[in-house]
Amino acid sequence: MATAKKSSTAKRTSAATTKAAAAKKTAAAPKPAKKAAAAKKRAAAPRPVRVTPVRKLSDSSQAEPGTKRGRATRERLLAAALVVFERKGFLETNVSDICKEAGAAHGTFYIYFKSKEDVWYVLVDRSATKRQAVTTAPAEIGGTAYERFAYTLQNYFHDILEHPAWTRTQEQAATIDDKTRIHRLEIRRVFRNRILHGIERLQDAGLADPGAHAEIVAEAIVSMLHNFAYMNIVLADKPKYDIDEVVETMAMIWARSIGLDVEHLPARQRDAAV
């Protein structure tokens, strides 16, 4: 009898404990409105800008010159190579052309570079590093995700406008030189992933359509940007459209593709959209 009573008391105590734990869990669960507010707060919170560096294409064994004169000579050869590549293209350029443009002897060229391809790879590395730097919105500029994306587009198009012939030569080289082709694909992948991660952060924050396929949208955006720039800047005699209007239109296409409410975006002090 005493055993049965003790068992009954234990069951009541266990049930009460379970009920109390459930009530505590329910009370602790965030309300939908609070959850959305918390997500927006996380989106606006400081976060470091993460930039994945593009793998270097050049594997030159020649070290950076140790003297001021040596560095100046190397830079003169690089500047000359850029001019010749832009003028003649990758296929038709040779070491003699570069030396003639630089006013340097063949022997001087081979002190700093192993071949035409070697100097080409150094120039491609510089170009890729520069473009990645100028298209990454720095944390200190703040702004909304839309404004930061527009910043990236503005600098992307202006970088191509500076040297359309160089971009055209890189496209040519990618069809001839396998290392350049693979490198171009890697640059595209890194840029695509920057856009992808920006879309995913916006979705996590409840600011973008969670049903949008972030990876496909990012791939489509990169394809749109590259093809538009190539057809209307690189191959054209002169740009057909005003760059500011292009940026505004492209940014709006990006925003609408992920259901972004541009009018009600929170400002982000240190979190880049791309």
Order of alpha helices (4+ residues) and beta strands (2+ residues): alpha-alpha-alpha-alpha-alpha-alpha-alpha-alpha-alpha-alpha-alpha
